[in-house]
Amino acid sequence: MTSALRPPPSLGIFSLPVLIAALGYFVDIYDIVLIGMVGRDSLLSLNVSAERVPAMLGHLLGLQMIGMLLGGFFWGIVADRGGRVATLFGSILVYSTATLLNAFVTEVWHYEVLRVIAGFGLAGELGVGITLVVEMLPRERRAYGATLVASVGIAGAVLAWLMTMWVSWRTAFICGGVMGYALLILRWLAHESGMFNALDAQVAKGSLRLLLSSGERVGRYVRSIAIGLPTWFVVGIFVFFAVSTAKQLGVTGPVTSANAIVCCYVGLIIGDIAAGFITHALASRRRTLAIFLCASALLCTVALSLRGLTPNGYYVLCFMLGVTVGFWALFVTIAAEQFGTNQRATVATTVPNVARGMFYPMQWALFAWQERFGYVTVVAVIGVISFALALVALWRMAETHGKDLDFIEEVA
């Protein structure tokens, strides 16, 4: 079933909908990584002992991921039923409020509640933004538009890093909330996707029952999730847990999570830009993802065998790893392109958040088994599982480069 409306052929990658989605993801990433950068200082100021800080920080990150997992399903269904633009407005209102309130916490449990709420709101930003972009841009520009959204968005991590040097952790949270509220003004200018507006009112939209009613459809969904697992393996283990990982790899001096995060996210920007150009040069989403996954797996193998790196050497490693997993925009785009307009936002929003949510069992396994088997061994096993699942999923995934997205998912 096709609609009568098509993306305007003159709509460019620097059009207002793309820029609004990009700025929204910028604020989104700022908030996601800020907890990793200021977590130690904020927890110490809340009278958490230095010995408990690493475990508590992992706990807060896990709560944020749980919020994102729940929010991914909520915002995706809302976007498919009520519209992409309205959903973007709601999600940023939720996480901007939670981010602002984070600046005024006085107890650890305040922090815990607000990270769940913030994660819930953050979940709606990227998937719905990418859905809006791929539905409004001509097919030959979709990858470039998604690349711009991700590249601008990931730069939010750089701003978060700078803020940690310029202001206190409480002020950094205030700035994140204010940026989100400012973006709400721009959101009023965005127009709804023509493909969504053209859907027949009788078509089932944003239905989990529809999504799960076909084994073939479930297979597409699971494969879409699996190809994103290596990104959060790398970002979670080597970057957010940089202090612990660097120590286990025998780095010769102290490293900080903030520096590791900014180095990795600069690499992610470069990787996302490169992925957009490579996918067009090869005319293939699958081959591009295969290149990045193989490069990342190889670099992770080398990284786990290295010993005696300097702190700067470890930061260079984080940068290089960031480049190799810089396919996040392509990952979300290919997930969105796998499904029809009536289920696209649900998939594009839940897939990245389920992939992010897999960081929780990864960190649980690491903390539960490191004493018995050794930190590096457990990391290696988690990495092998993550990359194996991603490569098998990619091998069985259909190519979507240049695919017409003007279709719906039919009832099985």
N, C-alpha and C positions, 0 to 999 in steps of 0.2 A: 504494500500500500504506500503510495507516494502522496506528497502534499503539493499544492499549487505554488507555494512560495519557495524561492531559492535565495541564497545569500547574494546580495548585490555584487556584481562582478567588479565594481569599482572600489569595494571595501578593502582597505589596505591594512597591513599589520600594525600601523601606527594610528589606527582609527580609535575613536573614543571607547568603544566596548573593550578593546584589547588593552588599552592603557589603564582603564579602570580595574580590569581583572588583574593586571600586573601590579598596580599599586596596592590592591587588596592583598595579594599574596606577599608583597613586601612587608606589610604590617603583620601579616600572619606569621611569616618566618621570624621576624623580629621577636615576637612573643614566644614562639616555640623554643628558640635557642637561648633566650634571655635567662631562663631558669637555670640552664646549664652553666651560664657564665657568672651569674651572681648568686647561685645557689649556696655556695660555701659561705660567703660573707653574710648572706641573709640568715642562714641557719645558725651561724655562730652568734649573730646579734640576737637571736631568739633563744639563746642559752642552750643550744644543742652542743654537746661536747665534740671536740675535734675528732675523736675516735668514731663517733656515730654519724658524722657528716656524710661519708661516702654512701653508707647504706640508706640513710634518710634521703639523700639526693636521688638515689636510684628509685626509692619508693615514690617520691614526688613525680619523677619522670614517668614511672609506671602508672600512677593515677592520671596523669595528663593523657597518656596513651589510651587508657580505658575510656576517659571522657571523649577522646577523638573517635574511638571505635563506635561508641554509642551515638555520638553526634553525626558520624558518617551516614549511618542508616537513616537517622531522623531527617537531616537536611537533604539527603539525596531523594528520599520519597517526597518530601515537601516540594523540591524543585521540579520533579516530574509531574506532580499534581497541580501545583499552584504557580509555577513559573520560576525561571532562573534568577531574574533580577531581584524579585521580592525576597528570595531565599538568601541571596548575597547580602542584602540589607539586614535581614534578621541575624545572620550568623556573625557579622562584624559587630553588631550592636551587643550581642551576648559576650563575645570574647573581649571587646574593648572595655566593657564594664567590669568584667572579672579582672582584667589586667590592671585597670586603675585601682580597684579595691585591694589588689595585691600589695600596693604601696603602703597600706595602712594595717597590715597584719601585726598582731602582737602575740599570737600563740601559733604553735605548729599546726594545730588542727584547722585554724583559719586558712593557712597555706594549703592544706590538703583539700579542703572543700573548694577553694577557689581554683586550684589547678585542674580539678575535675570539670568545673564549669567552664573554665577557659578552654580546655581541650575540647569540650562539647561544641563550643562556638567556633573554634579554629577549624574543626573538621569540615565545615561547609565551604571553605574559601576556595581551595585549589580545584577540587573536582567540579564544582558548579561553574567556576570561572572558566576552566578549560572546556566544559560542555558548551557554554555560551560562545566561546571563541571559535571552536571547530564547527559549530552550526551556523555561524554568521560569516565566516571567511570562505572564499572559494577554495576548492579542494587542493589546488596547487600551492596555497599559502597557509594551509592549516598548521603544518609543522613549524613554520617560521613564527606564526602567531603564538603557538604554545611555547616555543623557545623564548620568545620575548617575555611572556608572562613569567616563566620560571627564572629567567636570568635576572630580571628586575626584582622579582620576589626574593630570590636567594641573597641579593645584595642587602636585604634587611638584616642578615646576620652580621655584615660588616658594620652597619650602624649600631647594632646592639653591642658589638665589641668596643666601638669607639665610646659609646655611652658609659661603659663600665670604667673607662679611664677618665672621663670628664665629670661624671656625677655619681652620687650615691646610688645604691641599689634601689632605694625607694623612689628616687627621682626618675630612674630609668623606667620603672614600671608606670609612673605617671605619664611620662612621655609616650609610652606605647599606647596607653588608653586615649590620650589626646589625639594622637595620629589617627587612631581608628575612628573617633568621632568626626574628625575633619574629613575623612574619606566618605562618611555618610552623605555629605553634601554632594560630592561628585556622583554618588550612586543614583541620585535622583535624575541625573541626565542620561542614564543608560536606557537603551531600548530592549525590549524582549526579543528573543530569537523568533525569526519568521517560521522556522520549522515547527517550533513548539506551538505557536499561535495557530498554525494550520491543522493541527491534529483534530481529528473528529472527536466530538465530545463523548461519544460512546466507546472510544478506545480505552482499554485498561491502562492506567498510567501509574508509575511508581509502585508496582505491586510485587512484594516479595514472593507471593504465591505464584505469580506469573514467571518470575525469575527462576524459581526452583521447580517449575512444573515440567521441565524438559531436561533429560540427562545431558543432551548436547549443549543446552544453554548453561547448565551448571558447570560443565566442563570448560566452556569459554570463560566463565566467571573465575573458577579456581585457577586456571592458567594465567589469567590476567593478574591475580594476586601474587602468584608464585614468582613471576619475573621481577617483582619489586623487593623480594626478601633480601638480596645481597646489599642493597643500598642501606637498609637499616642495620644490617650486620656490621658494615663498615663504619657508618656514622655512630652507631651505638657503642661498639666495642673499642674502636681505635680513637674515637673523638670524644664522645661524652664521658667515657671511662678512661680518658687519656692518662690521668694520674696513675691509675692502677696498672694499665697496660704498659705504659712506659717503664714503670718500675719492674714489672715482670720480664721485660725485654732487655733489662740492664742498661737503660739510658743513663748516661753519666751525670746527669744533673736533674733538677726538678723541672717539670713541665706544668702548665696550667691548662685547664679545660677551655678557658676563654681563648687562649692563643691557638689551641688545637682546632677549636670550632671555626674560628675565622679563617685559618689556613685551609681547612677542608672546604668551607663554603665558597671561598674564592676559587678553589679548584672546581667546585660544582658549577659555578657560573661559566667557566671556560668549557667544561664538559657539556653543559646544556647547549651552549652556542654551537660547539662542534657537532653535537648530535643532530641539530637541526639542519646544518649544511650537509653532513654526511648522508643523512637519510634521503635528501634530495639528489645528491650526486649518485647514490647507488639505486635510487628509486625503490627503496626497500626499508621498511621499518625493522623487519626481522633480521636482516643482515647487519644493520647498524647496531641493534641490541646485542647480537652475537659478538661483535667486535668488542663492545664495551664490557660485556660480562667476562669474556675470556681474558681481557687485559686486567680487569679487576681481580679475578681469581689468581692470576699469575703474580700480581703485585702483592696480594695478601699472603701468598705462599712465601714469597721472598721476605716480606716484612716479619713474619713469624720466625724466620730463621736468623734474622739479624740480631747481633748483640753488640753493645758498646756504642750505640749511636749517641751523639750529643743531643741536647734539647733542640737545637736548631735543625739537626738532622731529622729528628722526629717530626718537627713541624713541616719540613719538606715532604716527608713521607705522608703526612695527613693531606697536604696539598695534592700530591700525586694520586692518592686514593680518591680524593674528591673529584678529580678529573675523570677517573675511570668509572665512578658511579654517577656521573653527571648526566644520566639519562632519565631523570625523574619526570621531566615534562613529556618526554617521548613515551615513557611507561604509562602515564595517565592518559595521554592522547590515544595510544593504541587500545587501551581498555575502553575508552569512550567510543572509538570507531568500531569496536566489535559488536555493539548493541544498537537497537533501534531507538528512535527519538523518544518513545514512550517509556523507555527504561534507562536511557543514556545517563542522566544525571545520577540516578540511584547507583549505577555501576561506577561511574567516574568518581563519585564521592566516597563510596564504601571501599572500593579496591585499595586506594592509597592508605586509607585509615586502618584497614585490616592488616595491610603490610606493615604499617607502623606499629600496630598493636602486637605483632609477632615479636617485637623487641622485648615485650614483657616476659614471655617464656624463655627467650634467649638469656636475659639477665638472670632469671630465676635459675636456669640450668648452670650458668656460670658461677653464681654464688653458692649453689647447693653442692656442686661437684668439684670445685676447684681444689679443696683440701684433699680429696681422695685421689684425684687423677692429675692434678696440676693445672694451673691457670692456662698456660699456653696450649696444653693438650685439649682442654675443654673448648677453648676458642677455636682451635683447628677443626674439631669435630662439628661444632656449630656452623663454621664456615663451609665445610664440605657439604653438609646437608643443605644449606641455603643455596649455594651455587648449583648443586646438582638438581634441585627442584626447579630452579629458574631456567636452566638450560634445557631440561626435558620439556618444561612448559612451552618454552620458545620454539622448540623443534616441532611441537604439535599445534602451534598457533597459526592461524590464517594471516596472510599478508593483507594489510589495510591501506597501504600507500595509494593515494588517489581514489579510494573507494567512495562511491556515492553514499552519503549518510541519510538520504531522504527516504527512510524506510521505518517500519515498526516491527516490534516483536509480536507475533501472532500467538493466540492461545493454542497450546498443544492439543 
